[in-house]
């Protein structure tokens, strides 16, 4: 594949896995960086260009459906030949918060926004384009490391219920965990359902592994430093990784030209199984159908 005719869209490219992947992926073509903060996007863009790459910035907030759809329109307006889309933007919150649409913020940011963004792009994507969602094994209630950490898997009732912050009984006792697990289950549902609906495209999910140095926005400065210091030690254990290592795996899967679709990969780029629940086509299709119905309540921008 010629890098001169390839553009790669990535959301959430300003920190952690996203920033590392944007730099790695820039070796394969023009980067389209989508994020909320124009200043931070400009820093990543400059870094890519200083390394001899090419990048464009699109400002958009994936937690706001109107903004997510506008971001997709702005991406398409660039007129670049899109070869891959990476839905990386996401949050994990330890206290209640809501989006512009007054929806639970994790569900809006991690699932509804990326779904709206992706579906706005799909009509313009050519056959063989890869669309990748960053998922998480915490959606599986049988995933032992996740259970030990306090997760109890996805607790999906309906899209409307998740948007209200309501989940099935028996969930986690720790704030934010049910919301995060359910939102990430939505990403897997999107990959499995969209793969069946759009066989000309390639939908894939990646569990990038655990990196103690990423997504630490709610920790104190001291705890962030401790977590980052521990990263080289923890990476010898299963499921732990670094941003650079995750970036290589994500880039490999996003640029893979095989026909693999509806597939789910672990932190080493190996195929892995999702939960029994989301692996059921009836469940994943219902998840997406209900999510679309919820998204349809958001009026298009004039």
C-alpha positions in Angstrom: 0.0 0.0 0.0 1.4 3.4 -1.0 1.8 5.8 1.9 1.4 8.6 -0.6 -2.2 7.7 -1.2 -3.1 6.7 2.3 -4.8 8.7 5.1 -5.4 7.4 8.6 -8.0 8.9 10.9 -7.4 8.6 14.7 -9.5 10.0 17.6 -8.0 10.8 20.9 -4.4 11.2 19.5 -3.0 13.6 22.1 -1.9 11.3 24.9 -1.2 7.7 25.9 -1.9 5.0 23.4 -3.4 7.5 21.0 -0.4 9.8 20.8 2.1 6.9 20.4 -0.1 5.3 17.7 -0.4 8.6 15.8 3.4 8.8 15.6 3.8 5.2 14.6 1.0 5.3 12.1 2.5 8.4 10.5 5.0 6.1 8.8 2.2 4.8 6.7 0.6 8.0 5.4 -1.1 11.2 6.3 -2.6 11.4 9.8 -5.9 13.0 10.4 -5.9 13.9 14.1 -9.4 14.3 15.7 -9.6 15.6 19.3 -11.2 18.2 21.6 -8.1 20.4 22.2 -6.8 22.3 19.2 -3.6 23.2 21.0 -2.8 19.6 21.9 -3.6 18.5 18.4 -1.2 21.1 17.1 1.6 19.7 19.2 1.1 16.2 17.9 0.8 17.5 14.3 4.1 19.4 14.7 5.9 16.4 16.1 4.8 14.2 13.2 5.8 16.8 10.7 9.2 17.3 12.4 9.7 13.6 11.9 9.1 14.0 8.2 5.4 13.0 8.3 2.2 14.7 7.3 -0.9 15.4 9.5 -4.1 17.4 9.6 -6.2 18.4 12.6 -9.9 18.2 13.1 -11.4 19.6 16.3 -14.3 17.6 17.7 -15.7 16.3 21.0 -16.8 12.7 20.7 -18.9 13.0 23.9 -21.1 15.5 22.0 -23.0 13.8 19.2 -23.5 17.0 17.2 -19.7 17.6 17.5 -18.9 14.0 16.6 -20.9 14.2 13.4 -19.5 17.6 12.5 -16.0 16.2 13.0 -16.8 13.4 10.6 -18.0 15.9 8.0 -14.8 17.9 8.5 -12.7 14.8 8.0 -14.4 14.1 4.7 -14.1 17.7 3.6 -10.3 17.2 3.6 -10.7 15.1 0.5 -8.1 12.6 1.6 -8.2 8.9 0.6 -9.0 7.2 4.0 -7.5 3.8 4.4 -8.2 3.3 8.1 -10.1 4.8 11.1 -9.1 4.3 14.7 -11.7 5.0 17.3 -9.4 5.5 20.3 -10.9 8.4 22.2 -12.3 7.3 25.6 -12.6 8.1 29.3 -12.9 6.2 32.6 -14.5 8.2 35.3 -14.6 7.7 39.1 -17.5 10.2 39.6 -20.8 10.9 37.9 -20.8 13.2 34.9 -23.0 13.8 31.9 -22.5 14.9 28.3 -23.9 17.8 26.3 -26.9 15.6 25.5 -27.2 14.9 29.3 -26.2 11.3 28.8 -23.8 9.4 31.1 -20.4 10.6 30.0 -18.5 7.3 29.7 -21.3 5.8 27.5 -21.5 8.9 25.4 -17.7 9.3 24.9 -16.7 5.7 24.6 -19.6 4.3 22.6 -22.3 6.6 21.3 -19.9 9.3 20.0 -17.6 6.9 18.2 -20.6 5.1 16.7 -22.1 8.4 15.4 -18.7 9.4 14.1 -18.1 6.1 12.3 -21.5 5.9 10.8 -21.1 9.4 9.4 -17.9 8.3 7.7 -19.1 4.9 6.4 -20.8 6.0 3.2 -17.6 7.6 2.0 -15.3 4.7 2.9 -14.0 2.5 0.0 -14.0 -1.3 0.0 -11.3 -2.8 2.2 -11.0 0.2 4.6 -10.2 -0.8 8.1 -12.2 0.5 11.0 -10.8 -0.3 14.4 -12.3 0.3 17.9 -10.3 0.2 21.1 -12.1 -2.2 23.3 -11.5 -3.6 26.8 -11.6 -7.1 28.3 -13.3 -5.7 31.4 -16.6 -6.1 29.5 -16.3 -9.9 30.1 -17.5 -10.9 33.6 -15.4 -14.1 33.3 -12.2 -12.2 32.8 -10.3 -13.0 36.0 -7.9 -10.1 36.1 -10.8 -7.7 35.5 -12.9 -9.3 38.2 -10.0 -9.0 40.6 -9.7 -5.3 39.8 -13.3 -4.8 40.7 -15.1 -5.1 37.4 -18.2 -7.2 36.9 -18.5 -7.1 33.1 -20.9 -5.2 30.9 -24.2 -4.5 32.7 -26.3 -3.6 29.6 -30.0 -3.2 29.9 -30.7 -0.9 27.0 -29.0 2.0 25.3 -31.4 4.4 26.9 -30.8 2.9 30.4 -27.0 3.1 29.9 -27.3 6.7 28.9 -29.1 7.3 32.2 -26.4 5.5 34.1 -28.6 2.4 34.8 -27.2 -1.1 34.7 -28.2 -4.7 35.6 -28.0 -5.7 39.3 -24.9 -7.3 40.7 -22.4 -4.9 39.2 -19.3 -3.4 40.6 -19.2 -1.6 43.9 -16.6 0.8 42.6 -17.8 4.1 40.9 -17.6 4.3 37.2 -16.7 0.6 36.5 -20.1 -0.5 35.3 -20.3 2.5 33.0 -16.9 1.9 31.6 -17.3 -1.9 31.1 -20.7 -1.3 29.4 -19.4 1.4 27.1 -16.5 -0.8 26.0 -18.9 -3.7 25.4 -20.7 -1.3 23.1 -17.5 -1.0 21.1 -17.3 -4.7 20.6 -21.0 -4.8 19.7 -20.3 -2.2 17.0 -17.4 -4.2 15.6 -19.4 -7.4 15.4 -22.7 -5.9 14.2 -21.1 -3.5 11.6 -19.0 -6.2 10.2 -22.1 -8.1 9.3 -23.9 -5.1 7.9 -21.0 -3.7 5.8 -19.0 -6.7 4.4 -17.1 -4.5 2.1 -15.3 -2.9 5.1 -13.1 -4.4 7.8 -14.2 -3.9 11.4 -11.8 -4.9 14.1 -11.4 -4.4 17.9 -8.3 -4.3 20.0 -7.7 -4.8 23.7 -4.5 -2.8 23.9 -3.5 -4.0 27.4 -3.0 -2.2 30.7 -0.6 0.8 30.8 -0.4 2.3 34.3 1.0 5.5 32.8 -2.0 6.2 30.6 -5.5 7.6 31.3 -4.5 8.8 34.7 -6.3 12.2 34.6 -8.0 11.8 37.9 -5.0 10.7 39.9 -2.8 13.2 41.8 0.5 14.3 40.3 2.4 12.1 42.8 0.4 9.0 42.0 0.8 9.6 38.2 4.6 9.7 38.7 4.5 6.5 40.7 2.4 4.7 38.2 4.6 5.7 35.3 7.7 4.7 37.2 6.2 1.2 37.7 5.4 0.7 34.1 8.7 -0.9 33.0 8.4 -3.4 35.9 4.7 -4.2 35.4 5.1 -4.9 31.6 6.7 -8.3 32.4 3.3 -9.5 33.7 0.5 -10.7 31.4 -1.8 -7.9 30.0 0.5 -5.0 30.9 2.1 -3.0 28.1 3.6 0.3 27.2 2.3 3.0 24.9 5.0 2.3 22.3 4.4 -1.4 22.3 0.6 -0.9 22.1 1.1 1.5 19.2 3.0 -1.1 17.2 0.3 -3.7 17.7 -2.5 -1.2 16.9 -0.7 0.0 13.8 -0.1 -3.6 12.6 -3.8 -4.4 12.9 -5.0 -1.1 11.4 -2.8 -1.4 8.4 -3.4 -5.2 7.9 -4.8 -5.7 4.3 -6.3 -9.1 5.0 -10.1 -9.7 4.8 -10.3 -10.2 8.5 -13.4 -8.5 9.9 -15.5 -8.8 13.0 -12.3 -9.8 14.8 -11.0 -9.0 18.3 -7.3 -8.9 19.2 -5.3 -8.8 22.4 -2.4 -6.7 23.5 0.0 -9.0 21.5 -2.1 -8.8 18.3 -3.4 -12.3 18.8 -7.1 -13.2 18.3 -9.1 -13.3 21.6 -12.6 -14.1 22.6 -15.1 -11.5 23.8 -17.7 -12.2 26.4 -20.4 -14.8 25.7 -23.0 -12.0 25.9 -21.6 -9.7 23.2 -20.5 -12.6 21.0 -24.2 -13.4 20.6 -25.2 -11.7 17.2 -28.7 -11.1 18.6 -27.3 -9.2 21.5 -24.8 -7.1 19.6 -27.3 -6.2 16.9 -29.8 -5.1 19.6 -27.1 -3.0 21.3 -26.4 -1.2 18.0 -30.1 -0.9 17.0 -30.9 0.7 20.3 -27.9 2.9 20.2 -28.9 4.2 16.8 -32.4 4.9 18.1 -30.9 7.0 20.8 -28.6 8.8 18.4 -31.6 9.5 16.2 -33.1 11.7 18.9 -30.2 14.2 18.5 -31.3 16.7 15.9 -28.8 17.4 13.0 -27.0 20.7 13.1 -28.7 23.4 11.0 
